[in-house]
Amino acid sequence: MKGEIKNRVYRACGCDGFKARIQAELAKIDSTLTQEQALTKPLEPPLYSHHATRQSFFNKGWYAVTGMHILKAKQRVKQHAL
């Protein structure tokens, strides 16, 4: 994502969205939901900013997260727990 967004402020918004989604997905997996529910229940991005452009870049970062990103983050958490 770094190479796509030239403006550093908007790039930070995108990175914040990406990180927030990873944290939300990890929290969802750790909650009382079953594994199947956790993987199928979609998450909507929260309000990050009332500034439309910043919110848009946050949303782009949020939706850039793939299943592979979530699996890698989950593995990192498990490795740090050991």
N, C-alpha and C positions, 0 to 999 in steps of 0.2 A: 504494500500500500504506500510505502514511502515515496516511491518513484512517480506515482500517479499525481499526487497533490503537491503543487509547487509552493503554495502559501503555507508558511509554518503554523499559523494559527489554525487554519482549516485542517491541516495534516494532523495536528494535535487532537482536534475534535474527532477525526476518524479513528485515531489510535485509541482515544478514550472510549469510543463506541465499541471497538473490537474487544478491548480489555473488559468493559462492562458486560458484554455478552458472554465472554468466557466465565466470568465470575457468576453471572446469573445461571448459566448452564450447570456449573459445578454445584451451586447451591440447590438447584432443582434436582439434581441426581442424588444429593445427600438428604433430601427431604423425604417425606413419607410416601411419595409417589412410587408406584411400581416402576421397574426399569422400562417397561413398554410405554407407560404413560409419560415418563420423563422424556423419552425419545420422540414421541409423537405430538405432545402438546406444544403448540407454537408459542414463542415468546414475542411480545411486542416491545419495541424500544421505549424506554421511559422518556419523559421530557428532560432534555439536557439543557436547552436554551430557548428563550423566547425569540432569539435571533434566528430567522428562518434558514439562512445559509449554514450557520453552525449546526443547527439541528439536522439539516440535510446531510452534512458530512458525518455527523455522529451516526445517523441512520445507515449510511453507506458502510461505515466501519462495523456496525452492529450486524448487518446482513451479509458481510463478507466472511463471517465465521462459518466454517464447514464442519461436518461431522469429524473429519480428521483432526482439525484443530482441537475439538472438544476431547477426543480420545487421547491426544498427546498431552493436553493439560491435565486430564485425569491421571495419566501415567506419572506425570511429574509430581502430582500431589501424593500419589502412593509411594513414590521413591523417597520423597522428603519425609514421609511418615515413618519409614523404616529406620 
